Amino acid sequence: MTAGNMADGVQEHHVMVLNRPIKISCLDSGMDLDAAIKLLNETFQDMEKLYGLKYECAPSALDTSTWMLTGALNLAHRVLCLERKAALQARDMEEPLSKLLDSIPDDVIPNGPNTSANRPPVE
């Protein structure tokens, strides 16, 4: 990947997807973009392998809009699954934390040794 500078922090990047050069412009510094391109290429490689297993040959046209949309759908499905998993983990953590907070008596904090209720009055 190579990058060129543009206005307002937008950078032009030259990347390879499916062994084809693509020029894009984005605010990304490059690290996330590199990871995204790697994931995209791995997704298409996985699709090719599955296609080969099912039809016993390589896909005939990797650059068709159907192939690209299928790759995008695979990635969107992955994002959806990750978002659901994160939401479930957050919900699973919320209940024990709520129970833990509920188990603490309300009078523990106000009657602690450093509260103003336990200090002698200032004259």
C-alpha positions in Angstrom: 0.0 0.0 0.0 1.3 3.5 -0.8 -0.2 6.7 0.4 -0.2 10.3 -1.0 -1.3 13.5 0.9 -4.5 15.3 0.1 -6.4 18.2 1.7 -8.1 18.0 5.2 -6.2 14.9 6.4 -7.6 12.8 3.6 -5.0 10.5 2.1 -4.9 8.8 -1.2 -4.0 5.1 -0.9 -3.0 2.6 -3.6 -4.0 -0.9 -2.5 -4.3 -4.3 -4.0 -7.6 -6.3 -3.6 -8.0 -9.6 -5.4 -4.6 -8.9 -7.0 -6.0 -5.7 -8.6 -4.8 -2.2 -7.9 -7.3 0.2 -6.4 -6.9 3.8 -5.6 -9.0 5.1 -2.7 -9.1 8.2 -0.5 -9.7 8.1 3.2 -8.8 9.6 6.6 -7.2 6.4 7.8 -3.5 6.5 8.4 -3.0 3.1 7.0 -2.9 0.5 9.8 -6.6 0.0 10.0 -6.8 0.1 6.2 -4.1 -2.6 5.9 -6.0 -4.8 8.3 -9.3 -4.2 6.5 -7.7 -5.1 3.1 -6.1 -8.2 4.6 -9.5 -9.3 6.0 -11.2 -8.5 2.6 -8.6 -10.6 0.7 -8.9 -13.4 3.2 -12.7 -13.3 2.8 -12.4 -13.6 -1.0 -9.9 -16.4 -0.6 -12.2 -18.3 1.7 -15.1 -17.8 -0.8 -12.9 -19.2 -3.6 -12.0 -22.3 -1.5 -15.7 -22.9 -0.7 -16.6 -22.5 -4.3 -13.9 -24.9 -5.3 -15.1 -27.5 -2.8 -18.7 -27.2 -4.0 -18.2 -27.0 -7.8 -14.7 -28.7 -8.1 -13.3 -25.7 -10.0 -12.3 -22.1 -9.5 -14.8 -19.3 -10.0 -14.8 -18.2 -13.6 -15.0 -14.4 -13.0 -13.7 -13.0 -9.7 -14.5 -9.4 -10.6 -18.2 -9.7 -11.2 -20.6 -7.5 -9.2 -22.2 -10.7 -7.8 -18.9 -11.9 -6.4 -18.1 -8.5 -4.9 -21.6 -8.2 -3.3 -21.3 -11.7 -1.9 -18.0 -10.8 -0.3 -19.6 -7.6 1.1 -22.5 -9.7 2.5 -20.0 -12.1 4.1 -18.3 -9.3 5.8 -21.5 -7.6 6.9 -22.7 -10.9 8.4 -19.4 -11.2 10.3 -19.9 -7.6 11.6 -23.5 -8.4 12.7 -22.3 -11.6 14.5 -19.6 -9.7 16.3 -22.0 -6.9 17.3 -24.5 -9.5 18.7 -21.7 -11.2 20.6 -20.6 -7.9 22.1 -24.2 -7.0 23.1 -24.7 -10.4 24.7 -21.4 -10.1 26.6 -22.4 -6.6 27.8 -25.8 -7.9 29.0 -24.2 -10.9 30.7 -21.9 -8.6 32.6 -24.6 -6.1 33.5 -26.7 -8.6 35.6 -23.9 -9.8 37.9 -22.7 -6.2 38.4 -26.2 -5.1 39.3 -26.5 -7.9 41.8 -23.2 -7.0 43.3 -24.2 -3.4 43.6 -27.5 -4.4 45.1 -25.7 -6.6 47.7 -23.8 -3.6 49.1 -25.8 -2.1 52.0 -26.8 1.5 51.5 -25.5 2.6 54.9 -21.9 1.4 54.3 -20.8 4.5 52.5 -22.4 7.3 54.6 -21.2 5.9 57.9 -17.7 5.1 56.9 -14.8 6.4 59.0 -14.0 9.4 56.7 -17.4 10.8 56.4 -18.4 14.1 58.0 -21.0 12.4 60.2 -18.1 10.7 62.2 -15.8 13.7 62.4 -15.9 16.0 65.5 -17.4 19.4 64.8 -15.0 22.1 63.8 -15.0 25.1 66.2 
